[in-house]
Amino acid sequence: MRHGPTHAKAMVGWTDLPADLSDHAALARLNAHLPDVPVISSDLSRAVATADRLQARPRLPHDRDWRELHFGAWEMRSFAEVEAESPDHIRAFWETPGDVSPPGGESWNAVTARVETALRRLAHLPEVIVVAHFGAIVAAIQHAGAMTPTEAFSHKIDNLSVTCLEFGAAPRVISVNHIP
């Protein structure tokens, strides 16, 4: 599931912004919807705090490999602001995800490799709830659905939404962006 909203109007990657968890009704619906299985989260506070609101579930140690994309020099800047300075670079990053990275940040291929490593560490669990970020969730969707980066990026991932993926012999995408 994706963490609670930050309300930032910029590219928020590794900046540790808090989540707004004031929507108690949405959190109650999530708690009712999600299975009673272990929970792991990114180590960023917006994911940790969201995971903390999932009641009475065993917690696994935080895992930094579930972090959002690292936007480097673009961190906490708007798309429009970066586009005004480097239109070709930012468009290539978002429109042809792969090896292009923000200055000092990470490429899409680096994110997917990081998330695939995190997934392998969870392979021994029959079920787990991962509280993560847009980029990490999309990377897991790409892996489960054997999609291209562009196909994976076409998915909308709302805050406090649930994406259900199955891994194993035949990985597959079961549902994306479900709002309980």
TORLUM-664970 format. One record per atom (N, C-alpha, C): residue number from 1; residue in one letter; atom name; x, y, z. Coordinates in steps of 0.001 Angstrom, whole numbers. Layout:
<sites>
<site NUM; "a"; "CA"; <X; Y; Z>> ...
</sites>
This chain:
<sites>
<site 1; "m"; "N"; <838; -1180; 0>> <site 1; "m"; "CA"; <0; 0; 0>> <site 1; "m"; "C"; <878; 1237; 0>> <site 2; "r"; "N"; <300; 2330; -494>> <site 2; "r"; "CA"; <1048; 3579; -511>> <site 2; "r"; "C"; <781; 4336; 784>> <site 3; "h"; "N"; <1812; 5000; 1245>> <site 3; "h"; "CA"; <1743; 5787; 2478>> <site 3; "h"; "C"; <705; 6906; 2392>> <site 4; "g"; "N"; <407; 7521; 3526>> <site 4; "g"; "CA"; <-503; 8669; 3569>> <site 4; "g"; "C"; <89; 9859; 2824>> <site 5; "p"; "N"; <-758; 10821; 2454>> <site 5; "p"; "CA"; <-302; 11960; 1655>> <site 5; "p"; "C"; <636; 12895; 2414>> <site 6; "t"; "N"; <1515; 13552; 1665>> <site 6; "t"; "CA"; <2387; 14581; 2237>> <site 6; "t"; "C"; <1892; 15979; 1865>> <site 7; "h"; "N"; <1088; 16077; 822>> <site 7; "h"; "CA"; <560; 17331; 278>> <site 7; "h"; "C"; <1632; 18200; -369>> <site 8; "a"; "N"; <2817; 17675; -566>> <site 8; "a"; "CA"; <3877; 18423; -1243>> <site 8; "a"; "C"; <3547; 18511; -2729>> <site 9; "k"; "N"; <3857; 19617; -3324>> <site 9; "k"; "CA"; <3625; 19839; -4760>> <site 9; "k"; "C"; <4963; 19855; -5494>> <site 10; "a"; "N"; <5771; 18848; -5191>> <site 10; "a"; "CA"; <7109; 18759; -5759>> <site 10; "a"; "C"; <7477; 17288; -5875>> <site 11; "m"; "N"; <8639; 17031; -6452>> <site 11; "m"; "CA"; <9142; 15661; -6533>> <site 11; "m"; "C"; <9748; 15314; -5173>> <site 12; "v"; "N"; <9045; 14473; -4446>> <site 12; "v"; "CA"; <9484; 14072; -3107>> <site 12; "v"; "C"; <9998; 12647; -3196>> <site 13; "g"; "N"; <11269; 12493; -3031>> <site 13; "g"; "CA"; <11876; 11170; -3051>> <site 13; "g"; "C"; <12356; 10801; -1671>> <site 14; "w"; "N"; <13630; 11066; -1398>> <site 14; "w"; "CA"; <14229; 10674; -126>> <site 14; "w"; "C"; <14095; 11742; 949>> <site 15; "t"; "N"; <13506; 12899; 623>> <site 15; "t"; "CA"; <13223; 13889; 1656>> <site 15; "t"; "C"; <12227; 13276; 2628>> <site 16; "d"; "N"; <12503; 13391; 3900>> <site 16; "d"; "CA"; <11707; 12691; 4904>> <site 16; "d"; "C"; <10551; 13564; 5401>> <site 17; "l"; "N"; <9528; 13705; 4559>> <site 17; "l"; "CA"; <8338; 14475; 4939>> <site 17; "l"; "C"; <7358; 13584; 5695>> <site 18; "p"; "N"; <6629; 14153; 6654>> <site 18; "p"; "CA"; <5622; 13360; 7375>> <site 18; "p"; "C"; <4379; 13137; 6526>> <site 19; "a"; "N"; <3661; 12089; 6863>> <site 19; "a"; "CA"; <2377; 11809; 6204>> <site 19; "a"; "C"; <1255; 12481; 6981>> <site 20; "d"; "N"; <240; 12909; 6260>> <site 20; "d"; "CA"; <-994; 13388; 6877>> <site 20; "d"; "C"; <-1874; 12157; 7094>> <site 21; "l"; "N"; <-2039; 11768; 8329>> <site 21; "l"; "CA"; <-2837; 10582; 8657>> <site 21; "l"; "C"; <-4105; 10967; 9401>> <site 22; "s"; "N"; <-4650; 12116; 9031>> <site 22; "s"; "CA"; <-5851; 12622; 9707>> <site 22; "s"; "C"; <-7144; 12007; 9173>> <site 23; "d"; "N"; <-7088; 11275; 8067>> <site 23; "d"; "CA"; <-8299; 10643; 7516>> <site 23; "d"; "C"; <-8529; 9316; 8244>> <site 24; "h"; "N"; <-9108; 9417; 9420>> <site 24; "h"; "CA"; <-9323; 8240; 10269>> <site 24; "h"; "C"; <-10255; 7225; 9616>> <site 25; "a"; "N"; <-11230; 7688; 8843>> <site 25; "a"; "CA"; <-12148; 6759; 8175>> <site 25; "a"; "C"; <-11411; 5921; 7137>> <site 26; "a"; "N"; <-10527; 6547; 6355>> <site 26; "a"; "CA"; <-9753; 5802; 5348>> <site 26; "a"; "C"; <-8846; 4778; 6025>> <site 27; "l"; "N"; <-8221; 5153; 7123>> <site 27; "l"; "CA"; <-7351; 4219; 7841>> <site 27; "l"; "C"; <-8160; 3067; 8439>> <site 28; "a"; "N"; <-9355; 3348; 8929>> <site 28; "a"; "CA"; <-10213; 2276; 9459>> <site 28; "a"; "C"; <-10604; 1308; 8344>> <site 29; "r"; "N"; <-10917; 1844; 7149>> <site 29; "r"; "CA"; <-11260; 975; 6015>> <site 29; "r"; "C"; <-10066; 115; 5605>> <site 30; "l"; "N"; <-8868; 701; 5613>> <site 30; "l"; "CA"; <-7662; -69; 5296>> <site 30; "l"; "C"; <-7465; -1191; 6307>> <site 31; "n"; "N"; <-7596; -871; 7587>> <site 31; "n"; "CA"; <-7422; -1887; 8622>> <site 31; "n"; "C"; <-8428; -3017; 8470>> <site 32; "a"; "N"; <-9641; -2696; 8089>> <site 32; "a"; "CA"; <-10667; -3730; 7892>> <site 32; "a"; "C"; <-10390; -4550; 6629>> <site 33; "h"; "N"; <-9827; -3920; 5617>> <site 33; "h"; "CA"; <-9603; -4557; 4323>> <site 33; "h"; "C"; <-8373; -5470; 4311>> <site 34; "l"; "N"; <-7303; -5057; 4961>> <site 34; "l"; "CA"; <-6028; -5758; 4857>> <site 34; "l"; "C"; <-6002; -7016; 5716>> <site 35; "p"; "N"; <-5302; -8054; 5246>> <site 35; "p"; "CA"; <-5216; -9298; 6024>> <site 35; "p"; "C"; <-4338; -9110; 7265>> <site 36; "d"; "N"; <-4465; -10028; 8195>> <site 36; "d"; "CA"; <-3652; -10010; 9409>> <site 36; "d"; "C"; <-2344; -10733; 9120>> <site 37; "v"; "N"; <-1435; -10018; 8471>> <site 37; "v"; "CA"; <-132; -10570; 8082>> <site 37; "v"; "C"; <949; -9555; 8468>> <site 38; "p"; "N"; <2216; -9959; 8448>> <site 38; "p"; "CA"; <3285; -9027; 8814>> <site 38; "p"; "C"; <3314; -7784; 7910>> <site 39; "v"; "N"; <3802; -6684; 8499>> <site 39; "v"; "CA"; <3903; -5398; 7802>> <site 39; "v"; "C"; <5366; -4970; 7785>> <site 40; "i"; "N"; <5814; -4527; 6617>> <site 40; "i"; "CA"; <7142; -3933; 6463>> <site 40; "i"; "C"; <6944; -2596; 5773>> <site 41; "s"; "N"; <7833; -1656; 6039>> <site 41; "s"; "CA"; <7718; -362; 5378>> <site 41; "s"; "C"; <9091; 151; 4986>> <site 42; "s"; "N"; <9075; 1124; 4116>> <site 42; "s"; "CA"; <10253; 1928; 3842>> <site 42; "s"; "C"; <10686; 2540; 5172>> <site 43; "d"; "N"; <11919; 3000; 5238>> <site 43; "d"; "CA"; <12400; 3627; 6468>> <site 43; "d"; "C"; <12084; 5118; 6545>> <site 44; "l"; "N"; <11450; 5681; 5517>> <site 44; "l"; "CA"; <11076; 7094; 5560>> <site 44; "l"; "C"; <9836; 7270; 6434>> <site 45; "s"; "N"; <9794; 8349; 7188>> <site 45; "s"; "CA"; <8769; 8517; 8225>> <site 45; "s"; "C"; <7341; 8475; 7698>> <site 46; "r"; "N"; <7097; 8922; 6468>> <site 46; "r"; "CA"; <5718; 8886; 5959>> <site 46; "r"; "C"; <5225; 7454; 5793>> <site 47; "a"; "N"; <6123; 6534; 5451>> <site 47; "a"; "CA"; <5755; 5121; 5330>> <site 47; "a"; "C"; <5709; 4456; 6704>> <site 48; "v"; "N"; <6678; 4766; 7562>> <site 48; "v"; "CA"; <6713; 4186; 8905>> <site 48; "v"; "C"; <5454; 4571; 9680>> <site 49; "a"; "N"; <5099; 5847; 9663>> <site 49; "a"; "CA"; <3920; 6305; 10409>> <site 49; "a"; "C"; <2644; 5671; 9859>> <site 50; "t"; "N"; <2560; 5512; 8548>> <site 50; "t"; "CA"; <1384; 4866; 7956>> <site 50; "t"; "C"; <1324; 3405; 8400>> <site 51; "a"; "N"; <2447; 2717; 8352>> <site 51; "a"; "CA"; <2489; 1315; 8792>> <site 51; "a"; "C"; <2116; 1198; 10268>> <site 52; "d"; "N"; <2534; 2170; 11062>> <site 52; "d"; "CA"; <2204; 2160; 12490>> <site 52; "d"; "C"; <699; 2223; 12733>> <site 53; "r"; "N"; <-37; 2751; 11769>> <site 53; "r"; "CA"; <-1497; 2879; 11917>> <site 53; "r"; "C"; <-2234; 1605; 11525>> <site 54; "l"; "N"; <-1527; 608; 11012>> <site 54; "l"; "CA"; <-2143; -682; 10707>> <site 54; "l"; "C"; <-2139; -1498; 11990>> <site 55; "q"; "N"; <-3303; -1676; 12548>> <site 55; "q"; "CA"; <-3423; -2193; 13909>> <site 55; "q"; "C"; <-3168; -3689; 14024>> <site 56; "a"; "N"; <-2527; -4052; 15131>> <site 56; "a"; "CA"; <-2384; -5437; 15585>> <site 56; "a"; "C"; <-1807; -6385; 14539>> <site 57; "r"; "N"; <-824; -5920; 13812>> <site 57; "r"; "CA"; <-142; -6773; 12845>> <site 57; "r"; "C"; <1336; -6836; 13211>> <site 58; "p"; "N"; <1956; -7994; 13045>> <site 58; "p"; "CA"; <3398; -8086; 13340>> <site 58; "p"; "C"; <4191; -7147; 12437>> <site 59; "r"; "N"; <5218; -6502; 13012>> <site 59; "r"; "CA"; <6042; -5570; 12244>> <site 59; "r"; "C"; <7405; -6181; 11953>> <site 60; "l"; "N"; <7840; -6012; 10722>> <site 60; "l"; "CA"; <9180; -6395; 10301>> <site 60; "l"; "C"; <10046; -5137; 10325>> <site 61; "p"; "N"; <11356; -5267; 10398>> <site 61; "p"; "CA"; <12227; -4077; 10393>> <site 61; "p"; "C"; <12036; -3257; 9112>> <site 62; "h"; "N"; <12146; -1938; 9249>> <site 62; "h"; "CA"; <12040; -1043; 8091>> <site 62; "h"; "C"; <13111; -1409; 7063>> <site 63; "d"; "N"; <12790; -1175; 5792>> <site 63; "d"; "CA"; <13720; -1552; 4722>> <site 63; "d"; "C"; <13891; -373; 3770>> <site 64; "r"; "N"; <15080; 173; 3727>> <site 64; "r"; "CA"; <15340; 1354; 2884>> <site 64; "r"; "C"; <15216; 1048; 1391>> <site 65; "d"; "N"; <15249; -227; 1005>> <site 65; "d"; "CA"; <15082; -564; -407>> <site 65; "d"; "C"; <13655; -307; -896>> <site 66; "w"; "N"; <12711; -85; 13>> <site 66; "w"; "CA"; <11345; 266; -377>> <site 66; "w"; "C"; <11145; 1773; -491>> <site 67; "r"; "N"; <12229; 2543; -411>> <site 67; "r"; "CA"; <12133; 4003; -542>> <site 67; "r"; "C"; <11644; 4423; -1928>> <site 68; "e"; "N"; <11233; 5676; -1980>> <site 68; "e"; "CA"; <10845; 6314; -3243>> <site 68; "e"; "C"; <12087; 6499; -4122>> <site 69; "l"; "N"; <11869; 6845; -5384>> <site 69; "l"; "CA"; <12943; 7256; -6286>> <site 69; "l"; "C"; <13779; 8343; -5616>> <site 70; "h"; "N"; <15064; 8319; -5843>> <site 70; "h"; "CA"; <15936; 9390; -5338>> <site 70; "h"; "C"; <16068; 10414; -6467>> <site 71; "f"; "N"; <15488; 11598; -6253>> <site 71; "f"; "CA"; <15455; 12621; -7296>> <site 71; "f"; "C"; <16702; 13499; -7341>> <site 72; "g"; "N"; <17661; 13281; -6471>> <site 72; "g"; "CA"; <18910; 14041; -6519>> <site 72; "g"; "C"; <18667; 15543; -6512>> <site 73; "a"; "N"; <19249; 16254; -7496>> <site 73; "a"; "CA"; <19136; 17717; -7583>> <site 73; "a"; "C"; <17709; 18182; -7866>> <site 74; "w"; "N"; <16848; 17280; -8289>> <site 74; "w"; "CA"; <15450; 17643; -8562>> <site 74; "w"; "C"; <14573; 17512; -7320>> <site 75; "e"; "N"; <15114; 16960; -6255>> <site 75; "e"; "CA"; <14359; 16725; -5035>> <site 75; "e"; "C"; <13717; 18020; -4528>> <site 76; "m"; "N"; <12428; 17933; -4221>> <site 76; "m"; "CA"; <11608; 19017; -3682>> <site 76; "m"; "C"; <11435; 20183; -4658>> <site 77; "r"; "N"; <11603; 19895; -5932>> <site 77; "r"; "CA"; <11349; 20899; -6966>> <site 77; "r"; "C"; <10188; 20409; -7822>> <site 78; "s"; "N"; <9461; 21332; -8419>> <site 78; "s"; "CA"; <8336; 20954; -9283>> <site 78; "s"; "C"; <8851; 20534; -10654>> <site 79; "f"; "N"; <8017; 19761; -11340>> <site 79; "f"; "CA"; <8345; 19354; -12708>> <site 79; "f"; "C"; <8567; 20604; -13558>> <site 80; "a"; "N"; <7673; 21585; -13446>> <site 80; "a"; "CA"; <7763; 22800; -14258>> <site 80; "a"; "C"; <9073; 23546; -14011>> <site 81; "e"; "N"; <9502; 23615; -12769>> <site 81; "e"; "CA"; <10748; 24305; -12432>> <site 81; "e"; "C"; <11950; 23613; -13075>> <site 82; "v"; "N"; <12005; 22301; -12977>> <site 82; "v"; "CA"; <13113; 21557; -13570>> <site 82; "v"; "C"; <13021; 21594; -15095>> <site 83; "e"; "N"; <11803; 21501; -15610>> <site 83; "e"; "CA"; <11616; 21536; -17066>> <site 83; "e"; "C"; <12102; 22856; -17655>> <site 84; "a"; "N"; <11931; 23956; -16929>> <site 84; "a"; "CA"; <12383; 25255; -17426>> <site 84; "a"; "C"; <13909; 25286; -17589>> <site 85; "e"; "N"; <14618; 24511; -16764>> <site 85; "e"; "CA"; <16077; 24472; -16825>> <site 85; "e"; "C"; <16615; 23372; -17738>> <site 86; "s"; "N"; <15975; 22211; -17699>> <site 86; "s"; "CA"; <16480; 21024; -18408>> <site 86; "s"; "C"; <15334; 20243; -19040>> <site 87; "p"; "N"; <14656; 20826; -20024>> <site 87; "p"; "CA"; <13459; 20162; -20557>> <site 87; "p"; "C"; <13731; 18779; -21157>> <site 88; "d"; "N"; <14798; 18629; -21897>> <site 88; "d"; "CA"; <15077; 17334; -22520>> <site 88; "d"; "C"; <15410; 16274; -21482>> <site 89; "h"; "N"; <16160; 16666; -20463>> <site 89; "h"; "CA"; <16591; 15716; -19441>> <site 89; "h"; "C"; <15398; 15199; -18628>> <site 90; "i"; "N"; <14560; 16088; -18139>> <site 90; "i"; "CA"; <13438; 15636; -17303>> <site 90; "i"; "C"; <12412; 14868; -18134>> <site 91; "r"; "N"; <12202; 15287; -19373>> <site 91; "r"; "CA"; <11273; 14531; -20222>> <site 91; "r"; "C"; <11801; 13130; -20500>> <site 92; "a"; "N"; <13087; 13011; -20758>> <site 92; "a"; "CA"; <13677; 11690; -21002>> <site 92; "a"; "C"; <13536; 10811; -19760>> <site 93; "f"; "N"; <13731; 11389; -18581>> <site 93; "f"; "CA"; <13614; 10631; -17338>> <site 93; "f"; "C"; <12208; 10048; -17183>> <site 94; "w"; "N"; <11175; 10863; -17405>> <site 94; "w"; "CA"; <9795; 10407; -17200>> <site 94; "w"; "C"; <9211; 9681; -18405>> <site 95; "e"; "N"; <9590; 10065; -19616>> <site 95; "e"; "CA"; <8973; 9483; -20806>> <site 95; "e"; "C"; <9669; 8230; -21318>> <site 96; "t"; "N"; <10939; 8069; -21014>> <site 96; "t"; "CA"; <11674; 6866; -21430>> <site 96; "t"; "C"; <12438; 6321; -20226>> <site 97; "p"; "N"; <11711; 5875; -19199>> <site 97; "p"; "CA"; <12382; 5419; -17984>> <site 97; "p"; "C"; <13337; 4271; -18281>> <site 98; "g"; "N"; <14474; 4330; -17678>> <site 98; "g"; "CA"; <15512; 3318; -17887>> <site 98; "g"; "C"; <16778; 3761; -17207>> <site 99; "d"; "N"; <17779; 4140; -18007>> <site 99; "d"; "CA"; <19081; 4515; -17453>> <site 99; "d"; "C"; <19242; 6006; -17184>> <site 100; "v"; "N"; <18289; 6832; -17604>> <site 100; "v"; "CA"; <18379; 8275; -17371>> <site 100; "v"; "C"; <18118; 8544; -15895>> <site 101; "s"; "N"; <18948; 9373; -15283>> <site 101; "s"; "CA"; <18744; 9703; -13878>> <site 101; "s"; "C"; <18850; 11213; -13665>> <site 102; "p"; "N"; <18175; 11718; -12627>> <site 102; "p"; "CA"; <18364; 13126; -12275>> <site 102; "p"; "C"; <19806; 13337; -11813>> <site 103; "p"; "N"; <20335; 14542; -11920>> <site 103; "p"; "CA"; <21689; 14783; -11429>> <site 103; "p"; "C"; <21786; 14401; -9938>> <site 104; "g"; "N"; <22686; 13474; -9629>> <site 104; "g"; "CA"; <22860; 13037; -8251>> <site 104; "g"; "C"; <21775; 12097; -7750>> <site 105; "g"; "N"; <20858; 11693; -8625>> <site 105; "g"; "CA"; <19765; 10806; -8237>> <site 105; "g"; "C"; <19934; 9426; -8834>> <site 106; "e"; "N"; <18837; 8691; -8887>> <site 106; "e"; "CA"; <18928; 7328; -9412>> <site 106; "e"; "C"; <18011; 7137; -10615>> <site 107; "s"; "N"; <18421; 6253; -11473>> <site 107; "s"; "CA"; <17649; 5930; -12668>> <site 107; "s"; "C"; <16515; 4978; -12314>> <site 108; "w"; "N"; <15578; 4835; -13249>> <site 108; "w"; "CA"; <14491; 3886; -13049>> <site 108; "w"; "C"; <15038; 2460; -12935>> <site 109; "n"; "N"; <16031; 2133; -13738>> <site 109; "n"; "CA"; <16618; 792; -13658>> <site 109; "n"; "C"; <17235; 532; -12287>> <site 110; "a"; "N"; <17820; 1551; -11668>> <site 110; "a"; "CA"; <18370; 1399; -10317>> <site 110; "a"; "C"; <17259; 1168; -9302>> <site 111; "v"; "N"; <16146; 1881; -9455>> <site 111; "v"; "CA"; <15008; 1693; -8541>> <site 111; "v"; "C"; <14454; 276; -8666>> <site 112; "t"; "N"; <14252; -182; -9892>> <site 112; "t"; "CA"; <13682; -1521; -10064>> <site 112; "t"; "C"; <14618; -2592; -9509>> <site 113; "a"; "N"; <15928; -2422; -9686>> <site 113; "a"; "CA"; <16879; -3391; -9121>> <site 113; "a"; "C"; <16793; -3394; -7596>> <site 114; "r"; "N"; <16674; -2218; -7001>> <site 114; "r"; "CA"; <16569; -2095; -5548>> <site 114; "r"; "C"; <15309; -2776; -5027>> <site 115; "v"; "N"; <14182; -2546; -5699>> <site 115; "v"; "CA"; <12906; -3141; -5280>> <site 115; "v"; "C"; <12924; -4658; -5492>> <site 116; "e"; "N"; <13507; -5122; -6578>> <site 116; "e"; "CA"; <13597; -6570; -6795>> <site 116; "e"; "C"; <14429; -7236; -5695>> <site 117; "t"; "N"; <15458; -6565; -5210>> <site 117; "t"; "CA"; <16241; -7081; -4084>> <site 117; "t"; "C"; <15367; -7172; -2835>> <site 118; "a"; "N"; <14569; -6139; -2577>> <site 118; "a"; "CA"; <13659; -6135; -1421>> <site 118; "a"; "C"; <12625; -7256; -1542>> <site 119; "l"; "N"; <12119; -7473; -2750>> <site 119; "l"; "CA"; <11143; -8553; -2968>> <site 119; "l"; "C"; <11757; -9925; -2676>> <site 120; "r"; "N"; <12982; -10130; -3103>> <site 120; "r"; "CA"; <13650; -11422; -2843>> <site 120; "r"; "C"; <13788; -11677; -1341>> <site 121; "r"; "N"; <14033; -10620; -567>> <site 121; "r"; "CA"; <14159; -10790; 888>> <site 121; "r"; "C"; <12834; -11196; 1533>> <site 122; "l"; "N"; <11716; -10936; 860>> <site 122; "l"; "CA"; <10391; -11264; 1403>> <site 122; "l"; "C"; <9845; -12579; 849>> <site 123; "a"; "N"; <10576; -13227; -28>> <site 123; "a"; "CA"; <10072; -14413; -736>> <site 123; "a"; "C"; <9695; -15558; 195>> <site 124; "h"; "N"; <10253; -15601; 1385>> <site 124; "h"; "CA"; <9950; -16679; 2326>> <site 124; "h"; "C"; <8591; -16506; 3018>> <site 125; "l"; "N"; <7986; -15340; 2892>> <site 125; "l"; "CA"; <6696; -15067; 3536>> <site 125; "l"; "C"; <5545; -15369; 2579>> <site 126; "p"; "N"; <4521; -16082; 3026>> <site 126; "p"; "CA"; <3389; -16344; 2130>> <site 126; "p"; "C"; <2609; -15074; 1789>> <site 127; "e"; "N"; <2495; -14157; 2753>> <site 127; "e"; "CA"; <1834; -12870; 2533>> <site 127; "e"; "C"; <2508; -11813; 3390>> <site 128; "v"; "N"; <2544; -10601; 2880>> <site 128; "v"; "CA"; <3114; -9485; 3627>> <site 128; "v"; "C"; <2483; -8198; 3104>> <site 129; "i"; "N"; <2323; -7231; 3991>> <site 129; "i"; "CA"; <1895; -5887; 3599>> <site 129; "i"; "C"; <3149; -5028; 3544>> <site 130; "v"; "N"; <3363; -4370; 2417>> <site 130; "v"; "CA"; <4488; -3457; 2260>> <site 130; "v"; "C"; <3917; -2049; 2163>> <site 131; "v"; "N"; <4341; -1181; 3058>> <site 131; "v"; "CA"; <3930; 230; 2996>> <site 131; "v"; "C"; <5087; 981; 2360>> <site 132; "a"; "N"; <4838; 1501; 1159>> <site 132; "a"; "CA"; <5922; 2078; 371>> <site 132; "a"; "C"; <5447; 3322; -375>> <site 133; "h"; "N"; <6128; 3626; -1440>> <site 133; "h"; "CA"; <5983; 4871; -2193>> <site 133; "h"; "C"; <5618; 4566; -3644>> <site 134; "f"; "N"; <5175; 5600; -4341>> <site 134; "f"; "CA"; <4761; 5456; -5741>> <site 134; "f"; "C"; <5787; 4677; -6560>> <site 135; "g"; "N"; <7034; 5139; -6578>> <site 135; "g"; "CA"; <8046; 4516; -7426>> <site 135; "g"; "C"; <8300; 3061; -7080>> <site 136; "a"; "N"; <8376; 2752; -5791>> <site 136; "a"; "CA"; <8624; 1373; -5366>> <site 136; "a"; "C"; <7451; 472; -5741>> <site 137; "i"; "N"; <6245; 974; -5595>> <site 137; "i"; "CA"; <5063; 185; -5950>> <site 137; "i"; "C"; <5019; -55; -7454>> <site 138; "v"; "N"; <5292; 978; -8233>> <site 138; "v"; "CA"; <5301; 819; -9692>> <site 138; "v"; "C"; <6406; -157; -10122>> <site 139; "a"; "N"; <7554; -106; -9461>> <site 139; "a"; "CA"; <8631; -1049; -9779>> <site 139; "a"; "C"; <8196; -2486; -9484>> <site 140; "a"; "N"; <7477; -2694; -8379>> <site 140; "a"; "CA"; <6974; -4038; -8052>> <site 140; "a"; "C"; <5913; -4478; -9063>> <site 141; "i"; "N"; <5070; -3549; -9504>> <site 141; "i"; "CA"; <4072; -3859; -10538>> <site 141; "i"; "C"; <4776; -4284; -11825>> <site 142; "q"; "N"; <5811; -3531; -12204>> <site 142; "q"; "CA"; <6557; -3863; -13419>> <site 142; "q"; "C"; <7112; -5286; -13328>> <site 143; "h"; "N"; <7676; -5637; -12185>> <site 143; "h"; "CA"; <8255; -6964; -11992>> <site 143; "h"; "C"; <7176; -8048; -12027>> <site 144; "a"; "N"; <6085; -7836; -11293>> <site 144; "a"; "CA"; <5022; -8856; -11214>> <site 144; "a"; "C"; <4315; -9041; -12548>> <site 145; "g"; "N"; <4150; -7954; -13288>> <site 145; "g"; "CA"; <3414; -8026; -14543>> <site 145; "g"; "C"; <4276; -8206; -15764>> <site 146; "a"; "N"; <5590; -8364; -15572>> <site 146; "a"; "CA"; <6531; -8487; -16691>> <site 146; "a"; "C"; <6259; -7397; -17722>> <site 147; "m"; "N"; <6166; -6156; -17241>> <site 147; "m"; "CA"; <5832; -5002; -18080>> <site 147; "m"; "C"; <7079; -4211; -18438>> <site 148; "t"; "N"; <6928; -3371; -19430>> <site 148; "t"; "CA"; <7965; -2388; -19716>> <site 148; "t"; "C"; <7827; -1276; -18670>> <site 149; "p"; "N"; <8876; -489; -18478>> <site 149; "p"; "CA"; <8743; 640; -17555>> <site 149; "p"; "C"; <7591; 1577; -17938>> <site 150; "t"; "N"; <7419; 1830; -19214>> <site 150; "t"; "CA"; <6350; 2727; -19666>> <site 150; "t"; "C"; <4976; 2160; -19311>> <site 151; "e"; "N"; <4785; 860; -19493>> <site 151; "e"; "CA"; <3511; 231; -19115>> <site 151; "e"; "C"; <3281; 345; -17608>> <site 152; "a"; "N"; <4313; 101; -16828>> <site 152; "a"; "CA"; <4177; 181; -15372>> <site 152; "a"; "C"; <3847; 1603; -14935>> <site 153; "f"; "N"; <4506; 2594; -15545>> <site 153; "f"; "CA"; <4265; 3998; -15195>> <site 153; "f"; "C"; <2854; 4463; -15547>> <site 154; "s"; "N"; <2133; 3721; -16361>> <site 154; "s"; "CA"; <772; 4145; -16733>> <site 154; "s"; "C"; <-213; 3965; -15582>> <site 155; "h"; "N"; <195; 3269; -14523>> <site 155; "h"; "CA"; <-696; 3039; -13383>> <site 155; "h"; "C"; <-703; 4222; -12435>> <site 156; "k"; "N"; <-1889; 4548; -11968>> <site 156; "k"; "CA"; <-2056; 5573; -10945>> <site 156; "k"; "C"; <-1970; 4874; -9590>> <site 157; "i"; "N"; <-1241; 5466; -8656>> <site 157; "i"; "CA"; <-1094; 4908; -7316>> <site 157; "i"; "C"; <-1437; 6017; -6318>> <site 158; "d"; "N"; <-2654; 6021; -5831>> <site 158; "d"; "CA"; <-3084; 7043; -4875>> <site 158; "d"; "C"; <-2532; 6761; -3488>> <site 159; "n"; "N"; <-2427; 7816; -2694>> <site 159; "n"; "CA"; <-2079; 7634; -1290>> <site 159; "n"; "C"; <-3151; 6790; -617>> <site 160; "l"; "N"; <-2717; 5932; 293>> <site 160; "l"; "CA"; <-3580; 5024; 1056>> <site 160; "l"; "C"; <-4342; 4045; 157>> <site 161; "s"; "N"; <-3772; 3745; -1005>> <site 161; "s"; "CA"; <-4373; 2741; -1886>> <site 161; "s"; "C"; <-3645; 1414; -1708>> <site 162; "v"; "N"; <-4323; 344; -2112>> <site 162; "v"; "CA"; <-3778; -1002; -1991>> <site 162; "v"; "C"; <-3574; -1580; -3385>> <site 163; "t"; "N"; <-2386; -2096; -3614>> <site 163; "t"; "CA"; <-2055; -2813; -4839>> <site 163; "t"; "C"; <-1714; -4233; -4432>> <site 164; "c"; "N"; <-2356; -5200; -5060>> <site 164; "c"; "CA"; <-2159; -6599; -4688>> <site 164; "c"; "C"; <-1385; -7316; -5799>> <site 165; "l"; "N"; <-231; -7852; -5431>> <site 165; "l"; "CA"; <643; -8540; -6374>> <site 165; "l"; "C"; <927; -9936; -5854>> <site 166; "e"; "N"; <1126; -10856; -6772>> <site 166; "e"; "CA"; <1486; -12227; -6392>> <site 166; "e"; "C"; <2822; -12558; -7016>> <site 167; "f"; "N"; <3717; -13101; -6191>> <site 167; "f"; "CA"; <5025; -13504; -6679>> <site 167; "f"; "C"; <5159; -14996; -6460>> <site 168; "g"; "N"; <6118; -15581; -7073>> <site 168; "g"; "CA"; <6319; -17020; -6979>> <site 168; "g"; "C"; <6570; -17573; -8362>> <site 169; "a"; "N"; <6049; -18765; -8615>> <site 169; "a"; "CA"; <6277; -19433; -9901>> <site 169; "a"; "C"; <5736; -18620; -11073>> <site 170; "a"; "N"; <4588; -18000; -10883>> <site 170; "a"; "CA"; <3974; -17202; -11953>> <site 170; "a"; "C"; <3537; -15849; -11391>> <site 171; "p"; "N"; <4473; -14891; -11275>> <site 171; "p"; "CA"; <4108; -13578; -10734>> <site 171; "p"; "C"; <2988; -12939; -11545>> <site 172; "r"; "N"; <2119; -12192; -10840>> <site 172; "r"; "CA"; <1040; -11510; -11551>> <site 172; "r"; "C"; <523; -10334; -10745>> <site 173; "v"; "N"; <-100; -9414; -11461>> <site 173; "v"; "CA"; <-748; -8259; -10869>> <site 173; "v"; "C"; <-2209; -8625; -10655>> <site 174; "i"; "N"; <-2674; -8562; -9420>> <site 174; "i"; "CA"; <-4061; -8900; -9109>> <site 174; "i"; "C"; <-4932; -7648; -9133>> <site 175; "s"; "N"; <-4493; -6592; -8466>> <site 175; "s"; "CA"; <-5228; -5329; -8496>> <site 175; "s"; "C"; <-4273; -4175; -8240>> <site 176; "v"; "N"; <-4625; -3021; -8764>> <site 176; "v"; "CA"; <-3787; -1837; -8630>> <site 176; "v"; "C"; <-4653; -669; -8167>> <site 177; "n"; "N"; <-4157; 64; -7182>> <site 177; "n"; "CA"; <-4759; 1319; -6748>> <site 177; "n"; "C"; <-6180; 1142; -6200>> <site 178; "h"; "N"; <-6409; 108; -5444>> <site 178; "h"; "CA"; <-7728; -116; -4833>> <site 178; "h"; "C"; <-7843; 776; -3597>> <site 179; "i"; "N"; <-8934; 1501; -3506>> <site 179; "i"; "CA"; <-9221; 2345; -2345>> <site 179; "i"; "C"; <-10332; 1668; -1551>> <site 180; "p"; "N"; <-9976; 1047; -417>> <site 180; "p"; "CA"; <-11030; 377; 372>> <site 180; "p"; "C"; <-12054; 1368; 922>> 
</sites>
